């Protein structure tokens, strides 16, 4: 049996026991490699083996570590409550431990409180700090009820996006302002559909000559309280919209539109085809450059079957043509074309 002596003295048995696994022992290579670690013994400076309180034996643990059991005059701690720096009061299931710097003990707690705030070095800006705009329960911060995104601030009812602000009813985008009925976007000559169907400023909505058929430019283009009728083409700035229909198609090609391309480079053909209980509606989107045209047909699901109907777009002699081909006759075709 080999015995190695410790190198330090401690104030009491508890302190000596706590240092068993940390104190450095000088051990011969032979025993370190071949001997079995049996245990260790704590002795008072005046140990007397006839006095049990002056010594304590402890059994070694696995892999040459200290064990939990003891023999002789004293024994090691076998429960948390027996440690001198632990205080346990009325423990309950799953309670954690927290260190109390006042009592210098580890104590069981029902709840643990901690601070999650950062500091000037870790915070991105002041507004992201613990007390600033992203506080979850804040009332006075910038994202809270009283701040810049709150009810009373710049995005609130009383601010620039509110009822009284720049996007509100009384402001520049409101009924009474520049986009209102009585303002610069009303139906006056400057914003009319075209010079041929324009209504002059003296006959505007807010004037004594309101938009009724009796003051219309022509009878066929009259504007009444319920209807706005365009019989040929509707021109909106640099676009033109036309309508065409065929009450009963012929078997084969049915050219619904043949329009001069002019300065236009795209067209949108809305269409509907019906024959008895069979029906389909869709839109053909097309574009061209010179004599080369591309198109795609986006259609709703068939009612019945419309597999006999196909659509196509082609450029011929500087004309864009919208063609609806039907394998059988008798189809009703309606189409609306907008060139842009």
C-alpha positions as CSV (number, residue, x, y, z in Angstrom):
1,X,0.0,0.0,0.0
2,X,1.3,3.4,-0.9
3,X,0.2,6.6,0.9
4,X,0.8,10.1,-0.5
5,X,0.5,13.1,1.7
6,X,-1.2,16.3,0.8
7,X,0.5,19.6,0.5
8,X,-1.9,22.1,2.1
9,X,-3.7,22.7,5.3
10,X,-7.3,23.9,5.6
11,X,-9.4,25.7,8.2
12,X,-11.9,22.8,8.6
13,X,-13.0,19.5,7.3
14,X,-15.5,21.0,4.9
15,X,-12.8,23.1,3.2
16,X,-10.4,20.1,3.0
17,X,-13.1,17.9,1.5
18,X,-13.9,20.5,-1.1
19,X,-10.2,20.6,-2.2
20,X,-9.7,16.8,-2.6
21,X,-10.2,16.9,-6.4
22,X,-8.3,20.1,-7.0
23,X,-5.2,19.9,-4.8
24,X,-2.1,18.7,-6.7
25,X,-0.4,15.5,-5.4
26,X,3.0,14.4,-6.5
27,X,2.7,10.7,-7.4
28,X,5.3,8.2,-8.6
29,X,4.8,7.1,-12.2
30,X,4.6,3.4,-11.1
31,X,1.6,3.9,-8.9
32,X,0.0,6.4,-11.3
33,X,0.1,3.7,-14.0
34,X,-0.5,0.5,-12.0
35,X,-2.0,1.2,-8.6
36,X,-5.6,1.1,-7.7
37,X,-6.8,4.3,-6.0
38,X,-8.5,3.0,-2.8
39,X,-9.5,6.2,-1.0
40,X,-8.3,9.2,1.0
41,X,-8.2,10.3,4.6
42,X,-8.6,13.7,6.2
43,X,-6.7,14.3,9.5
44,X,-6.8,17.0,12.0
45,X,-3.3,18.4,13.0
46,X,-3.6,16.5,16.3
47,X,-5.4,13.5,15.0
48,X,-6.0,10.7,17.5
49,X,-7.4,7.5,16.0
50,X,-9.2,6.8,19.3
51,X,-11.1,10.1,18.8
52,X,-13.5,9.7,15.8
53,X,-14.0,13.4,15.3
54,X,-10.3,13.9,14.5
55,X,-10.2,11.9,11.2
56,X,-12.3,10.8,8.3
57,X,-12.0,8.1,5.6
58,X,-13.5,8.5,2.2
59,X,-13.8,5.8,-0.5
60,X,-12.4,6.6,-3.9
61,X,-14.7,6.9,-6.9
62,X,-14.4,5.6,-10.4
63,X,-11.4,6.6,-12.6
64,X,-9.3,7.8,-9.6
65,X,-11.8,10.4,-8.5
66,X,-13.1,11.1,-5.0
67,X,-16.1,9.1,-4.0
68,X,-19.3,10.1,-2.1
69,X,-19.0,7.5,0.6
70,X,-16.9,7.7,3.8
71,X,-15.8,5.7,6.7
72,X,-14.0,6.0,10.0
73,X,-14.7,9.0,12.1
74,X,-16.5,11.2,9.6
75,X,-18.2,11.1,6.2
76,X,-18.5,13.2,3.0
77,X,-21.6,15.0,1.9
78,X,-24.2,12.7,0.3
79,X,-27.0,15.3,-0.2
80,X,-27.1,18.9,-1.5
81,X,-28.6,20.1,1.8
82,X,-25.6,18.9,3.7
83,X,-23.2,21.2,1.8
84,X,-22.3,24.2,3.9
85,X,-22.8,26.7,1.0
86,X,-26.3,25.4,0.2
87,X,-29.6,26.4,1.8
88,X,-32.8,24.5,0.8
89,X,-36.2,25.6,2.1
90,X,-39.4,23.7,1.3
91,X,-38.2,22.3,-2.0
92,X,-40.8,21.6,-4.8
93,X,-40.6,19.9,-8.2
94,X,-38.2,21.3,-10.8
95,X,-37.0,24.3,-8.7
96,X,-33.7,25.8,-9.8
97,X,-30.8,27.0,-7.7
98,X,-29.6,30.6,-7.5
99,X,-26.7,32.1,-5.7
100,X,-27.4,34.7,-3.0
101,X,-24.5,37.0,-2.5
102,X,-25.9,38.3,0.8
103,X,-26.1,34.9,2.5
104,X,-23.2,33.5,0.3
105,X,-25.3,30.4,-0.3
106,X,-27.0,28.6,-3.1
107,X,-30.7,28.7,-2.5
108,X,-33.7,26.9,-4.1
109,X,-36.0,29.4,-5.9
110,X,-39.4,29.2,-7.4
111,X,-38.5,31.9,-9.9
112,X,-35.3,33.4,-11.1
113,X,-35.1,37.0,-12.2
114,X,-32.4,38.3,-14.5
115,X,-31.6,41.5,-16.4
116,X,-31.5,41.2,-20.2
117,X,-30.4,44.8,-20.8
118,X,-27.2,45.5,-22.6
119,X,-24.8,48.3,-22.4
120,X,-23.5,51.1,-24.6
121,X,-20.9,48.7,-26.1
122,X,-23.3,46.0,-27.1
123,X,-26.3,48.1,-28.1
124,X,-26.6,49.0,-31.7
125,X,-28.0,52.4,-31.0
126,X,-29.8,53.9,-28.0
127,X,-33.1,53.1,-29.6
128,X,-32.5,49.4,-29.4
129,X,-31.3,49.4,-25.8
130,X,-33.1,47.9,-22.8
131,X,-35.2,51.0,-22.1
132,X,-35.6,52.2,-25.7
133,X,-37.9,51.7,-28.6
134,X,-38.1,47.9,-28.7
135,X,-39.0,47.3,-25.1
136,X,-41.8,44.7,-25.1
137,X,-44.0,46.3,-22.4
138,X,-43.0,49.9,-22.8
139,X,-45.5,52.7,-22.8
140,X,-43.4,55.8,-23.2
141,X,-40.9,54.5,-25.8
142,X,-40.8,55.2,-29.5
143,X,-42.8,52.2,-30.5
144,X,-45.1,52.4,-27.5
145,X,-48.5,54.0,-27.3
146,X,-47.3,57.5,-26.8
147,X,-44.4,57.6,-29.2
148,X,-43.8,58.0,-32.9
149,X,-45.7,54.9,-34.0
150,X,-48.4,55.3,-31.4
151,X,-51.9,56.6,-31.7
152,X,-50.9,60.2,-31.0
153,X,-47.7,60.3,-33.1
154,X,-46.7,60.5,-36.7
155,X,-48.6,57.4,-37.8
156,X,-51.6,58.0,-35.5
157,X,-55.0,59.4,-36.1
158,X,-53.8,63.0,-35.4
159,X,-50.6,62.9,-37.4
160,X,-49.4,62.9,-41.0
161,X,-51.1,59.6,-41.9
162,X,-54.2,60.3,-39.8
163,X,-57.5,61.8,-40.6
164,X,-56.2,65.4,-40.2
165,X,-52.8,64.8,-41.8
166,X,-51.4,65.0,-45.3
167,X,-53.1,61.8,-46.3
168,X,-56.3,62.5,-44.5
169,X,-59.7,63.7,-45.6
170,X,-58.8,67.3,-45.1
171,X,-55.4,67.2,-46.7
172,X,-53.7,67.0,-50.1
173,X,-55.1,63.6,-50.9
174,X,-58.5,64.2,-49.4
175,X,-61.9,65.0,-50.9
176,X,-61.4,68.7,-50.7
177,X,-57.8,68.9,-51.9
178,X,-55.9,68.5,-55.1
179,X,-57.2,65.0,-55.9
180,X,-60.8,65.8,-54.9
181,X,-63.8,66.2,-57.1
182,X,-63.6,70.0,-57.1
183,X,-59.8,70.3,-57.6
184,X,-57.2,69.9,-60.3
185,X,-58.1,66.3,-61.1
186,X,-61.7,67.0,-61.7
187,X,-63.3,66.5,-65.2
188,X,-61.8,69.5,-66.9
189,X,-60.3,70.0,-70.3
190,X,-56.7,69.4,-69.1
191,X,-57.6,65.9,-67.8
192,X,-60.2,64.9,-70.4
193,X,-60.1,61.6,-72.3
194,X,-59.2,63.3,-75.5
195,X,-59.7,66.6,-77.3
196,X,-62.7,65.2,-79.2
197,X,-64.7,64.2,-76.1
198,X,-63.3,66.8,-73.7
199,X,-65.6,68.8,-71.4
200,X,-64.4,72.4,-71.0
201,X,-63.6,73.9,-67.6
202,X,-66.8,75.9,-67.6
203,X,-68.8,72.6,-67.6
204,X,-66.9,70.9,-64.8
205,X,-68.4,69.0,-61.9
206,X,-68.2,71.9,-59.5
207,X,-69.6,74.5,-61.9
208,X,-73.2,75.3,-62.7
209,X,-73.2,73.2,-65.9
210,X,-72.7,69.7,-64.5
211,X,-72.0,66.7,-66.6
212,X,-75.3,65.7,-68.1
213,X,-76.3,64.7,-71.5
214,X,-77.8,68.2,-72.3
215,X,-74.3,69.8,-72.1
216,X,-72.4,66.9,-73.6
217,X,-70.1,67.4,-76.6
218,X,-72.2,65.1,-78.8
219,X,-75.2,63.0,-78.1
220,X,-73.4,59.8,-78.8
221,X,-70.6,60.6,-76.3
222,X,-73.0,62.0,-73.6
223,X,-72.1,61.7,-69.9
224,X,-75.1,61.1,-67.7
225,X,-75.5,60.4,-64.1
226,X,-75.5,56.6,-64.7
227,X,-73.7,55.9,-68.1
228,X,-70.5,56.9,-69.9
229,X,-70.9,55.7,-73.5
230,X,-68.1,55.4,-76.1
231,X,-69.2,54.1,-79.4
232,X,-65.9,53.7,-81.3
233,X,-62.7,53.9,-79.4
234,X,-61.7,55.0,-75.9
235,X,-58.4,57.0,-75.8
236,X,-56.6,57.4,-72.5
237,X,-53.4,59.4,-73.0
238,X,-51.2,57.0,-75.1
239,X,-53.6,54.0,-75.0
240,X,-56.6,53.1,-77.1
241,X,-59.4,50.5,-76.3
242,X,-61.8,49.0,-78.8
243,X,-64.6,46.4,-78.7
244,X,-65.5,43.7,-81.3
245,X,-68.0,40.8,-81.4
246,X,-69.2,38.0,-83.6
247,X,-72.7,36.6,-83.0
248,X,-71.9,33.4,-84.9
249,X,-68.4,32.4,-85.8
250,X,-67.4,30.6,-89.0
251,X,-65.5,27.4,-88.9
252,X,-61.9,28.4,-89.2
253,X,-60.3,31.8,-88.7
254,X,-62.2,34.7,-87.2
255,X,-60.1,37.9,-87.1
256,X,-61.6,40.0,-84.3
257,X,-59.2,42.9,-84.6
258,X,-56.7,44.2,-87.2
259,X,-55.3,47.5,-85.9
260,X,-52.4,49.6,-86.9
261,X,-49.5,49.1,-84.7
262,X,-48.4,52.8,-84.9
263,X,-46.4,53.7,-81.9
264,X,-47.9,50.8,-79.8
265,X,-45.8,47.8,-78.8
266,X,-48.2,45.7,-76.8
267,X,-51.9,44.7,-76.7
268,X,-54.2,43.1,-74.2
269,X,-57.2,41.1,-75.7
270,X,-59.9,40.2,-73.3
271,X,-62.3,37.7,-74.8
272,X,-65.3,35.4,-74.1
273,X,-66.6,32.5,-76.3
274,X,-69.9,30.7,-75.9
275,X,-71.7,27.9,-77.8
276,X,-74.7,26.4,-76.1
277,X,-73.6,25.2,-72.6
278,X,-69.9,25.6,-73.5
279,X,-68.1,28.8,-72.4
280,X,-64.6,30.2,-71.7
281,X,-63.2,33.6,-70.9
282,X,-59.6,34.8,-70.8
283,X,-57.1,37.4,-71.8
284,X,-54.3,37.2,-74.4
285,X,-51.3,39.3,-73.6
286,X,-49.1,40.1,-76.6
287,X,-46.1,42.3,-77.5
288,X,-44.2,42.9,-80.7
289,X,-41.1,44.5,-82.1
290,X,-41.3,45.1,-85.8
291,X,-42.8,42.1,-87.4
292,X,-42.1,39.7,-84.5
293,X,-44.9,39.1,-82.0
294,X,-45.3,37.0,-78.9
295,X,-48.4,36.2,-77.0
296,X,-49.8,34.1,-74.0
297,X,-53.4,33.1,-73.4
298,X,-54.5,33.2,-69.8
299,X,-58.0,31.6,-69.5
300,X,-60.4,30.6,-66.8
301,X,-61.4,26.9,-66.5
302,X,-63.9,25.7,-69.2
303,X,-67.6,25.4,-68.6
304,X,-68.4,22.4,-70.7
305,X,-65.6,22.2,-73.3
306,X,-64.0,24.8,-75.5
307,X,-61.1,22.7,-76.9
308,X,-62.4,23.6,-80.4
309,X,-61.4,27.3,-79.8
310,X,-57.9,28.7,-80.0
311,X,-56.4,32.2,-80.0
312,X,-53.4,33.8,-81.7
313,X,-51.7,37.2,-82.4
314,X,-49.8,38.1,-85.5
315,X,-48.3,41.1,-87.2
316,X,-49.3,41.6,-90.9
317,X,-48.6,44.7,-93.0
318,X,-48.1,46.9,-89.9
319,X,-51.3,45.6,-88.4
320,X,-51.7,43.6,-85.2
321,X,-54.3,40.9,-85.7
322,X,-56.2,39.1,-83.0
323,X,-57.6,35.8,-84.4
324,X,-60.0,33.4,-82.8
325,X,-60.1,30.0,-84.6
326,X,-63.0,27.7,-84.1
327,X,-63.2,24.2,-85.5
328,X,-67.0,24.4,-85.8
329,X,-69.2,27.4,-86.6
330,X,-71.9,28.9,-84.3
331,X,-69.6,30.3,-81.5
332,X,-70.4,33.7,-80.1
333,X,-67.2,35.8,-79.6
334,X,-66.8,39.0,-77.8
335,X,-63.5,40.8,-77.4
336,X,-62.0,44.0,-75.9
337,X,-58.6,45.2,-77.1
338,X,-56.3,47.7,-75.4
339,X,-53.2,48.8,-77.3
340,X,-50.4,50.4,-75.3
